[in-house]
Amino acid sequence: MTVNLQAPKPADVLAVPGVRLGIAEAGVRKVGRKDLTVILLDEGSAVSGVFTQNRYCAAPVQVCREHLQHVDVANANTHIRALLINTGNANAGTGAKGMADARATAEALAQLLKVKPQQILPFSTGVIMENLPVDRIVAGLPAAIADAQTQHWAKAAEGIMTTDTVPKAYSAQVVLSGQTVTITGISKGAGMIRPNMATMLGFLATDANIDPALLPALATDLANASFNRITIDGDTSTNDSFIVMATRKAAHAAITSWDSADGKALRIAMMSVAQKLAHAIVRDGEGATKFITIRVEGGKTSEECRLAAYAIAHSPLVKTAFFASDPNLGRILAAVGYAGIHDLDQDLIGLHLDDVCVVKNGGRNPDYQEADGQRVMKQSEITIKVSLGRGNAADTVWTCDLSHDYVSINADYRS
């Protein structure tokens, strides 16, 4: 079940010059499933990433961080040349063996590509506390490499799925100084989603000619406005990773500042794709029937707006009320109250459901009718707007409801 989300049409997912993707069936956990993906980058590409803030992070996350730290822009032999992604096994909670296994898969791919192991970024997603089947992954690498094509983004979106029901891929194009630049991304995730950067993976590529020094800040900004504003169940995964790649193949002059006209245009286009990928994760949330936008305005800081938004988004009482289309909206006010805004004046709080004013000055709007609230809550897409009445800051979080199916999916996950 998804909320207004359809599988991408391969023709709509555009190739990015300098990127090839290959998919294979390695039998990591189940036979007959596409579970091994490689993303191959041309020499000269720039790569940066944002990873989970879970301190009990997976071995591949640790290896990726190590490899990215050793990239030297001036030394081509240190540039990232490939990404290796397996599903079915998270390689998390596996100790020293897990680290050795993550490095072994990177070394195997590096040998086949004739590059250094440090030029490979490994990613894993799936069941925690099970050893990675290195032999199966290594055996599947030649087939994945042989399958690599520029137009295989849609196949790769399918290859990185776990409990997802729909592959997630989007593209955009923007003209920079007369040159058409392409942006394409894929993501996976449907549960264990509260990216503190969910189980989520996201990969976004462009052929734009970006100064590599700008990429780390870009990756952080994109994540903060997209994947770091979604939640399904409040669980921060051990494996969350978001990678931004720029092959720098486009013929326009290098972007050296995000304040330039080209820099602004590119950033807006990349942000749009990143947000679509993040929204798709929520729309495919395990058992989700509603896509909910939570907008908190009138805060002193965006941080306190975010605290209130996440308190609403994580409340099981709020989420189950939305599943039932039950306008028991006092649950939203209670969540705002325990969000941690210590000097909050409840008499200033306002609440809207879409265009329906529910609360004014901290109390029920005299004109509010429960039938109006229920009408909105029956919709598949809903906006909650809370006004704190204490400043000019605002922030937005996207979430979904909590249904019977969420429990069933996660109870049966390993079977």
C-alpha positions in Angstrom: 0.0 0.0 0.0 1.3 3.4 -0.9 0.0 7.0 -0.7 -0.3 8.3 -4.3 3.0 6.8 -5.3 3.7 4.9 -8.5 6.8 3.1 -9.8 8.9 5.3 -12.1 8.7 4.8 -15.8 12.3 3.9 -17.0 12.0 6.5 -19.8 11.4 9.2 -17.2 14.6 8.4 -15.3 17.4 10.1 -17.2 20.9 8.9 -17.7 23.6 11.0 -16.1 26.8 11.3 -18.2 29.7 9.6 -16.4 27.5 7.2 -14.3 26.8 3.6 -15.1 24.7 1.2 -13.0 24.6 -2.6 -12.9 22.4 -5.0 -11.0 22.7 -8.7 -10.2 21.2 -11.5 -8.2 23.7 -12.5 -5.6 21.4 -14.5 -3.3 22.4 -12.4 -0.2 19.3 -13.5 1.7 16.9 -14.8 -0.9 17.4 -16.6 -4.2 15.9 -14.9 -7.3 16.0 -11.4 -6.0 18.0 -8.4 -7.4 20.1 -7.6 -4.3 23.5 -6.4 -5.6 24.0 -3.0 -7.3 27.1 -1.2 -8.4 27.3 2.4 -9.4 30.4 3.2 -11.5 31.8 6.7 -11.8 34.1 8.1 -14.5 37.4 9.5 -13.4 37.2 13.1 -12.2 33.9 12.7 -10.4 33.4 14.3 -7.0 31.5 12.5 -4.2 30.3 13.5 -0.7 28.0 11.9 1.8 25.9 12.3 4.9 25.4 9.3 7.2 23.4 8.1 10.2 23.8 9.7 13.6 23.1 6.4 15.3 26.3 5.7 17.3 25.7 2.0 16.8 26.3 2.4 13.1 27.0 -0.4 10.5 30.4 -1.4 9.3 29.8 -0.1 5.7 29.0 3.3 7.2 32.3 3.4 9.0 34.2 2.3 6.0 32.5 4.9 3.8 33.4 7.6 6.2 37.0 6.4 6.3 37.3 6.4 2.5 35.7 9.8 2.0 38.1 11.3 4.6 41.0 10.2 2.5 39.9 11.8 -0.8 42.4 14.3 -2.1 41.0 16.5 -4.8 44.4 17.0 -6.3 45.1 13.2 -6.4 43.0 11.2 -8.9 44.1 7.9 -7.3 42.0 8.8 -4.2 38.8 9.8 -6.0 35.7 7.6 -5.4 35.2 5.5 -8.5 32.4 3.1 -7.5 29.6 2.4 -5.0 28.7 -1.1 -4.0 25.2 -1.7 -2.5 23.7 -5.0 -1.2 20.3 -5.6 0.2 19.1 -8.4 2.6 21.9 -7.9 5.1 22.8 -4.7 7.0 26.2 -5.8 8.2 25.4 -4.0 11.4 26.1 -5.3 14.9 28.7 -7.6 13.4 31.8 -6.3 15.2 35.3 -6.7 13.9 34.2 -9.3 11.4 31.7 -6.9 9.9 34.4 -4.3 9.3 36.6 -6.9 7.7 33.7 -8.1 5.5 32.9 -4.6 4.4 36.5 -4.0 3.4 36.7 -7.4 1.7 33.8 -6.5 -0.6 35.3 -3.1 -1.4 38.6 -4.8 -2.2 37.0 -7.4 -4.5 35.3 -4.7 -6.5 38.4 -2.6 -6.6 40.4 -5.5 -8.0 37.8 -6.0 -10.8 37.8 -2.3 -11.7 41.6 -1.9 -11.3 41.3 0.9 -8.7 42.3 1.1 -5.0 39.9 -0.3 -2.3 39.7 3.2 -0.8 38.1 4.4 -4.0 35.0 2.1 -3.3 32.1 3.0 -1.0 30.2 0.0 0.3 26.6 0.1 1.5 24.4 -2.5 3.1 20.8 -2.6 4.1 18.6 -5.4 5.6 18.7 -7.5 8.7 20.9 -6.4 11.6 23.3 -8.7 13.5 23.9 -11.2 10.8 27.2 -11.7 9.1 27.6 -10.5 5.5 27.8 -13.4 3.0 30.9 -12.0 1.4 31.4 -15.0 -0.9 28.0 -14.5 -2.5 28.5 -10.8 -3.0 32.0 -11.3 -4.5 30.7 -14.0 -6.8 27.9 -11.6 -8.0 30.2 -8.7 -8.8 31.2 -9.7 -12.3 27.6 -9.9 -13.4 26.8 -6.6 -11.8 29.7 -4.9 -13.6 28.8 -6.6 -16.9 25.2 -5.2 -16.5 26.4 -1.6 -16.0 24.6 0.8 -18.3 24.0 4.6 -18.1 20.2 4.0 -18.4 19.9 1.5 -15.6 18.7 4.0 -12.9 15.2 2.5 -12.7 16.6 -1.0 -12.4 19.0 0.2 -9.7 16.1 1.7 -7.8 14.5 -1.7 -7.8 17.7 -3.4 -6.8 18.2 -1.5 -3.6 14.7 -2.1 -2.2 14.0 -4.1 1.0 10.5 -3.6 2.5 9.7 -1.0 -0.1 6.7 -1.8 -2.3 7.6 0.7 -5.1 11.1 1.7 -6.5 11.9 5.3 -6.0 13.6 7.4 -8.8 13.3 10.9 -10.1 15.1 13.1 -12.6 15.3 16.8 -13.5 17.1 18.9 -15.9 18.3 22.5 -15.7 20.1 24.8 -18.1 23.3 26.3 -16.8 25.0 28.9 -19.0 23.4 27.4 -22.1 24.2 23.8 -21.2 21.6 21.2 -20.2 22.5 19.5 -17.0 20.8 16.3 -15.7 20.1 15.3 -12.1 18.9 11.8 -11.2 18.5 10.1 -7.9 17.2 6.9 -6.3 16.3 6.1 -2.7 15.0 3.2 -0.7 13.3 3.1 2.7 9.8 2.4 4.1 10.4 1.6 7.8 13.0 2.3 10.5 12.8 5.8 9.3 13.8 8.9 11.3 16.9 10.0 9.5 19.1 11.9 11.8 21.3 12.9 9.2 16.2 6.1 7.3 16.5 2.2 7.0 17.2 4.6 4.1 19.7 4.9 1.3 19.8 7.8 -1.1 22.0 8.3 -4.2 21.8 11.6 -6.2 24.0 12.3 -9.2 24.5 15.1 -11.7 26.8 15.8 -14.5 27.1 19.5 -13.4 30.6 20.8 -13.2 30.8 21.6 -9.5 33.9 22.5 -7.6 34.5 19.4 -5.4 35.1 21.7 -2.4 31.4 22.7 -2.5 30.1 19.2 -2.4 30.2 18.4 1.3 28.1 21.5 2.2 25.7 20.7 -0.6 25.2 17.1 0.6 24.4 18.4 4.1 22.1 21.1 2.9 20.2 18.7 0.7 19.8 16.1 3.4 18.7 18.7 6.0 15.9 19.9 3.7 14.7 16.5 2.6 15.8 13.2 4.2 16.3 14.9 7.6 12.7 16.2 7.5 10.9 12.8 7.2 9.9 10.2 9.8 7.8 7.1 9.6 8.3 5.5 13.0 10.9 7.5 14.8 13.6 4.8 14.6 17.0 6.0 13.4 18.7 3.2 11.4 22.2 1.9 11.8 22.8 2.2 8.0 21.3 5.5 6.8 23.4 7.0 4.0 22.9 9.8 1.4 25.5 10.2 -1.3 25.8 13.1 -3.8 27.9 12.6 -6.9 29.0 15.1 -9.5 30.7 13.7 -12.6 31.6 17.2 -13.8 31.0 16.2 -17.5 28.8 19.2 -18.4 30.5 21.9 -20.5 29.5 25.0 -18.5 32.0 26.9 -16.4 32.7 25.3 -13.0 30.4 26.3 -10.2 32.5 27.8 -7.5 29.8 29.5 -5.4 26.2 28.6 -4.6 25.5 32.4 -4.7 26.1 32.5 -8.5 23.2 32.3 -10.9 24.2 28.8 -12.0 24.8 27.7 -8.4 21.4 28.8 -7.3 19.6 27.2 -10.2 21.4 23.9 -9.8 20.9 23.8 -6.0 17.1 24.4 -6.4 16.8 21.6 -9.0 18.8 19.2 -6.9 16.8 20.1 -3.8 13.6 19.3 -5.7 14.8 15.8 -6.6 16.0 15.1 -3.1 12.7 16.2 -1.6 10.7 14.0 -4.1 12.9 11.0 -3.1 12.3 11.8 0.6 8.6 12.2 0.2 8.5 8.9 -1.7 9.9 7.1 1.3 7.1 8.5 3.5 4.5 7.7 0.8 5.7 4.1 0.8 5.9 4.0 4.6 5.2 0.5 5.9 1.4 0.3 6.0 0.9 4.0 5.3 -2.5 5.2 4.1 -2.0 9.0 4.7 0.8 11.4 3.7 1.0 14.2 6.3 2.8 17.5 6.1 3.4 19.1 9.5 4.2 22.8 9.3 5.1 24.6 12.6 5.3 28.4 12.4 5.7 31.3 14.8 8.6 29.8 16.7 11.6 31.7 18.1 13.9 29.3 16.3 13.6 26.7 13.6 14.9 24.2 16.1 11.9 24.6 18.4 9.6 24.4 15.5 11.3 21.2 14.5 10.9 19.8 18.1 7.2 20.5 18.0 6.8 19.0 14.5 8.6 15.8 15.3 6.7 15.4 18.6 3.5 15.4 16.5 4.9 13.2 13.9 6.2 10.6 16.4 3.1 10.4 18.6 1.5 7.0 18.2 -1.8 8.5 19.4 -1.7 11.2 16.6 -0.6 8.7 14.0 -3.3 6.1 14.8 -6.0 8.8 14.9 -5.1 9.8 11.4 -5.2 6.2 10.3 -8.8 6.0 11.7 -9.7 9.5 10.3 -10.7 10.3 13.9 -10.4 14.1 14.6 -9.2 13.5 18.2 -7.1 16.6 17.7 -6.3 17.3 21.3 -3.5 14.7 20.8 -1.7 17.2 18.5 -1.8 19.9 21.2 -0.6 17.5 23.8 2.4 16.6 21.6 3.3 20.3 21.1 3.1 20.7 24.9 5.7 17.9 25.6 8.0 18.8 22.7 10.5 20.5 25.1 9.7 24.2 24.4 10.0 25.2 28.1 8.6 28.7 28.0 5.7 28.0 25.6 2.6 30.1 26.2 -0.3 27.8 25.4 -2.7 30.7 25.1 -0.9 31.7 21.8 -1.2 28.4 20.0 -3.2 27.9 16.9 -4.0 24.8 14.9 -5.2 24.2 11.3 -6.0 21.0 9.4 -5.6 22.2 5.8 -8.0 25.2 5.6 -10.0 24.2 8.8 -9.2 26.4 11.8 -9.4 24.0 14.8 -7.7 26.0 17.6 -7.4 29.8 18.3 -5.5 31.3 21.1 -4.9 28.0 22.7 -8.6 26.9 22.8 -11.1 25.3 20.4 -12.2 27.7 17.7 -15.9 28.4 18.4 -16.6 28.0 14.7 -14.9 24.6 14.4 -17.2 21.6 13.6 -15.9 18.1 14.1 -17.4 17.1 10.7 -15.0 19.5 9.1 -12.0 18.0 10.8 -13.2 14.5 9.9 -13.6 15.6 6.2 -10.0 16.6 6.1 -8.7 13.5 7.9 -10.4 11.2 5.4 -8.1 12.7 2.7 -5.0 10.8 1.6 -2.9 13.9 1.9 -3.2 16.3 4.9 -1.4 19.4 6.2 -1.2 20.1 9.9 -0.3 23.7 10.6 0.6 24.8 14.1 1.3 28.4 15.1 3.3 28.9 18.3 2.8 32.7 18.4 6.3 33.5 19.7 8.4 34.5 16.7 9.0 34.3 13.0 10.8 30.9 12.6 9.2 27.9 10.8 10.0 24.4 9.8 8.4 21.4 8.1 8.4 17.6 8.7 6.7 15.0 6.5 5.3 11.8 8.0 2.5 9.2 7.6 -0.1 7.5 9.7 0.4 4.2 11.7 -1.7 1.3 10.6 -2.3 -2.4 11.5 -0.1 -3.3 8.5 3.0 -1.6 10.1 2.9 -4.1 12.9 2.4 -7.0 10.6 5.2 -6.0 8.2 7.7 -5.6 11.0 6.6 -8.7 12.9 7.2 -10.8 9.8 10.3 -9.0 8.5 12.7 -11.9 8.8 10.4 -14.6 7.7 
